[in-house]
Amino acid sequence: MLQPNARTSTVPPKREDLVAARAAKKAVLLEEAAQEFNARGISGASIGRIARRMGLTRAAVYYYVKERDELAAQCYRRTCALMQDDLEAAQALKADGLVKVLAFLRLSLDPKRAPVAALSELDYLEGPTRSAITAAHAKNVAVLRALIRGGIEDGSIRLCDDEIITQTLIGTITWIPLSVDWVEGTDETFRARTVDALADIIVNGHASDRDFRFTSPIAIESFFPEPPNAFDRRANSAAKIERLLMTASQLFNRRGIDGTSLDDITNALGATKGALYHYLDNKTDLVVRCYKRAFALYERFADASDAKGRSGFERALIGVYLNVQAHTCGLSPLIQMVGSAALPPGARRDITRRARALQRRFEGFGKQGLADKSFRALDFDAVAQLGAGTFQWLPKWFSTDDPRASGALASEVVDLFIKGLRPR
């Protein structure tokens, strides 16, 4: 019998198989791109670097997207779509509100899930694209708020400000995947341990005594610089630099570093670019100096916590309170979100070293609290990083003219750390 040759026996792939293969490749592209945008920000991201990680050429990537900004927009849409899926899955459970919230958190932070892009540079995108993604995210926020209100109504969640709790949870969800670039001890178990720690805190809080009453022994106003003497040139120059760094940090925090131009900063200051370049070399120099200012403040907060706290738990709460108040009251240290890998190597090493030292200090407060019985027994290595998510996300949604800025927001976050969301 004659055997058909290879040419005549070749069966062309079915159209649906080609479509599925292309969709799978596109999914991998978005996963790789999400990691690139998280590490370097949108403007620092490289299509070529993404292509190399996938074993593709740049031209092959452009088969799926026209440009880098379109790729960023698709990554942001994917982030919103996955959060929507997780919320719908949680909503569908026949369970109380607290169980639904915990289910949503575990789905969002599943260690097996590929990374998603943090929605921290929406202002870099333009026009209808930005508006559509902003609307999708706002819809997800509204659904999570409804889950929390449902828990309050069915008695599974204590009375709380559902907006503050929702945004705190979203901030923590956003921060945990990014935190591996800033902290140490992130082995293969870190993500799962952090998720377990978060779920435990959401239910039970940190405190061994859920009736603990916290009042900060130090006000955030004490960390604002004193007005300089009008005749002190050096002090006046330092005050101008401080105002520049504070204003830039406020804009970077709200819009993202890539979503903020030097023109935006000079307009906010009522200054010229020439005046800006009198103090700075370029935008990268500005970002590095903003980070150095931020870590100087974070370290001062930790020092104050250590000095004023009467127990390990109170020291940790002072730190959380001051970090939240720093953003609600306009001190505005630069947040640790995306783009750390795009910093100059020397600056990145210094900033990461300082971030890890702060992690160890707050982990130390936890161990002190375990010894003095003010803390419950917790995974302090994981817990030390969760607090950062509560204040890193604040500038993305909270305005300093909100009446809750004077203390209500910080008190709500502190209460979450004290007693969680479970009713008595």
N, C-alpha and C positions, 0 to 999 in steps of 0.2 A: 504494500500500500504506500502510495506517495504521502510523505509528510509535508504539511504546509511549511513554507519557510517563515523565518522570523518576521519578514515584512508583512506577509499576508495574514499572519496570526496575531499581529499587534491589534489590540482593541483600544480605540481612543478613550481616554478618560471621560467619564460622564460629567456633564456640566455641573451637577450638584456636588460632585467630588472636588472639582476645581474651585467652586465657590467656598466649600468647607475648608480646603487647604489654604485659600487666600485669607479667610477669616481667622484661621488659627495663627497664621504668620502675622496678621495684623494685631492679634491679641498679644503675641510675644513682643512685637514692636512697642506697643503701648506700655507694657510692663517694664521693658528696658528704658524707655523714655521717661517713665515716672521716676525711676531711680536717678537718672541723669538730671532731671529738673529739680528733684529734691536735694541732690548733692551740690549743684552748681547754679541753681536759679535758671530762669528762662534765657536771659541774655548770655549767660556763661555756658549754656548747654551746647553740645556739638553733635550735629547729625553724623559726622564721620566717626566719632567715638561710639555712638549708639550702633552704627552699622558694623563696626569692627567687633563689638561684643556679640553681635548676632551672626557674624561670619558673612556679612553682606557687603556689597559696594554701596557708596553713597547714592548712586543712580537707582539701585534697587529700592532703597528707602523712599526715594522720591516717586516711586511707582504708587506708594500708599498715601503719601501726603505731599502737598505742593511746597511747603516751607516749614521752618521750625515753629513759627507762631501757631500755625494750623495744628501741628503735632501737639503743642502745649494745650491748645483748646480741646483737642480730642481726649487728652489725658485728664483734663479737668472734668469733661463730660462723663468720662468713665468713673471718676471718683464719685460724682453725684449719683450716677446710675447704680453703682454698687451699694451706696448708702441707702438709696431708695429701696433696693431689693431687700436689704437687711431689715429695714424698718417694716416693710410689708410682711416679711416672714415673722417678725416679732409680733406684729399686730394680729396675725392669723392664729396665734397660740390661744388655746382655751385656758388662760391663766390670769393671775392678777397683774396689776400694773408693774410692780417691782420685778416680777419674773420676766415680764416682757422687756423691760429696760435692760436687765442683765443678759437676756438672750441677744438683744441687739448689740450690746458691747462685745460679747464673745464672738458673734459673727463678724463684726467689724475688725476685730483684732485677732482673728484666727491665724495662728502662726504658719499655717500651710498656704495662706492666701498670698498671692504675689503683691508687691508693693503698689500703692496708689499714690498719685501726685497730691501733695498738700496744697490746699486752695489758698495759698498765702500771697500770690502775686496776680490776683484777678485784675487789678488796675493796669497791669501791663497790656492786657488784651483790650480790644477796642470795640465800640459800637454794639451792634446787635449780638455779636458773639459773647461779649462780656455780660450784657443784659440777660441773655438766655441762661448762662451758667449761674449768674447771681440769683436769678429767679428759681432755678432748680435747687440750689442750695437752701434758699429761704424756705422752700416748700418742705425740704427734709427737716429743717429746724422746727417748723410748725408741727410736723408729725411727731417728732420726739417730745416736744412740749406737751402735745396731747396725750402721749403715753404716760408722762409723768403726772399730768392732771388726772388722768384716769386712775392712776395708782393712789393719788390723794383721795379721790372719791370712793374707791373701794376699800380704803383703809390699809393698804399694803405699803404706802409711802406716807411719811409724816408731812405735815404742813410745811411748805417751803416755797421759795420764789422759783417757779418752774422755768422761767427764762434763764436765770442765773445758773441753775443746776444743769439745764440743757447745754448751754454754751460751755460750761465747765467740762462736761462730759465730752463734747465735741473737741474742745481744746486738748483734752487728754488723749483722745483717740488719734488726733492729728500728731501729737507730740511723740507718742511711744515709738512708732516706726522710725522717726527722725532721731530719736535720742541716742541710737547706737553710734551715731557719728560724733557724739559729744561726750559720752560717758565711757567708763571702763567696766570690765566684768561682764560684757555682753557676749557670753558664750551661747551655744546653741539652745540652752534652756531659758535664756533671759526673757524672750518674748512670752513664752507660756507662763513663766513665773510672774511676769509683770501683769498679765491679764488676770491671773488668779488673785494677785494682790489687789488689783483694782476692784474686782468683783467683791472681795472681802470688805474693802473700805466702803464701797457703795452701800453695802448692807449694814455693816457694824461700826464703821468709823475706826479711828485709831485708839481712842482713849480706853483705858481700863475702867474709868468712871465716866459713863455717858452723861452724867449730870455736871461735869466739869464746866465751870463758868470762866470764860476768857475775857480779859481786858488787857489790851496792849499797854505795857508800861512805857512805851516810847512812841511818839507821833512821827509820822512820815515827814512832817514839816521840818523836823530837825536835820534832815538830810539835804534840804535845799541850801544852796550857797548863800552866804550873807552878801548884801549889797556892798560893793567896794567903796572905799573912800574916793571921793571925786578927784583928789589930787594924787592918787597912787596910780601911776601909769601901768606898772606891772599888774596890779590887781584889776585894773580896768581892762587890760588886754586879756587876762585870764577869764574875766566875766564875759567878754565878747565871744571868746572861744567856747565857753560853756553854753551860752545861748545858742550858738551855731550848732553845737553837737546835740543839744536837747531838741532843737527844732528839727534837725535832720532825722534824729531818732524817732520823733513823733510821726513824721511823714513816712519813713521807712517802715515803721511798725504797722501803720495803717494800710499803706498802699503796696508794700513790698519794696525791696531795694530796686528791682528792675522797673517797678511801676512808678518810681519817683525820679524825676530829673533834677539836675542842678538848678535849672530855671525854676522848678517848683519850690526848691529850698530858698533861693534868693528872693523869690516873690513873697514867700511867707515871712522872711526876715525884713523885707523892704530894703534889700541891699542889691548890689550889682555883682556880677560874676567876678569882676576885678577885685572887689573886696573879699570875695570868697577865696580866690587864689592867693590873696595876701597871707592867708593862714594855712592853705592846703595845697598839695601838689596836684591832686586829681580826685575823682570820685572814689577810687579804691582807697586812697589815703583817708578820705572822709569816713568810709565804712569801717576801716580798721580802728580809727580813733573813736568812733562811736562804740565799737565793741569794747575797747579798753575802758572807756568811761563806764559802760554797763557793768563790766566785771568789777571795777572798783566799787561801784554801788552795791552789787551783790555781796561782795566781801565785807563791806561795812554793815550790811544787814545781818550777815552771819555773826560778825563780831558783836553787834548789839544784842542779838539773840542769845549768844553765849553769856554775855555779861549780865543781862537783865532777867533771863529766865530762871525760875526757881526749881525747875525739874527738866528732864530731858524732853518731855512732851511739850511743856510750855515754851522751851527754846525753839522747838520745831514750829509751833504755832506762830510765834513772833515772826519767824522768818517768812512763813506763808503770808501772814497779814501784811508785813512791810512790802513784800514783792507785789501783792495785789494792789495795795494803796499807791505804790510808785506809779502804776499805770492809770489808776482812776483819778489821781490828783495831778497828773501832768509832769511828773519827774521823768518818766519815759525812758528807762534804760532800753537799749536796743535788744530786741528779742532774739533768741536762738532758734531760728526756723530753717529755711532752706538756704543753700548757697555756701555752706562752710568750705566745701572743696574748691571753690573758686577764689578763696582768699590767698594772698601770697603765702608760700610755705612757712616762713618764719612766723608770721602773724598767726597763721592757723595753729601751729604747734603751741604758741604761747596761750592762745585763747582756749584751746582744747585742754591744755594742762590746768588752767585755772578753773574750767568747768568741772573737771574731774576732782580737783581739790575741794570744790564746793560740795560735790556729791558725797565725798568722804566725810565732810564736816556734818552734813545733815544725816548721813547714815550713823555717825557717831552720836548725834542727839537721840536717835532712836535707841541705840544700845544703852545710852545713859538712862533713858526712860524705862527700858526693860528692867534695868538694875534697880531703879528707884520705884518701880511698879506704877509709873504714870502711863506707860504705853502697854497695850496688849502685845502678846508675842506675835511678831510679824516678820515677813521677809524684808528686812530693812535695806538690803542691797537694791531690791526692786522698788520698794516704797520711796526711797530717797529721790527717785527720778519722777515720781508721779506728780509731785507738787508743782513741778515746772510747767506741766501742761495747763494747770489752772490759771496761770498768769501769762504764759506765752501767747495765748490766743486772745486775751482780753482786748488789745487794740483793734482787732479785726471786727469787733461788734459793739464795743462799749464806748460811749462818748463821755468826756469829762464834765459835760454840762448836765448829765443825768443826775437827778436828785439822790440816787443811791451811791454816788461817788464818794460822799463824805464819810462813809463807813458801813452802810447797809450791805453793799456788795461784798466787801471783805469779810464782814461778820457771817454772811451766808456761806461763803466758802470755808471759813473756819469751822462753822457748825457742821458742815459736811465731813470735815476731817475728824471732828470730835465724835460724832454719833452716827454718821452715815445717813441713810434714808429710811431705815426701818423705824416704824413707830415704837413707842415704849411697850 
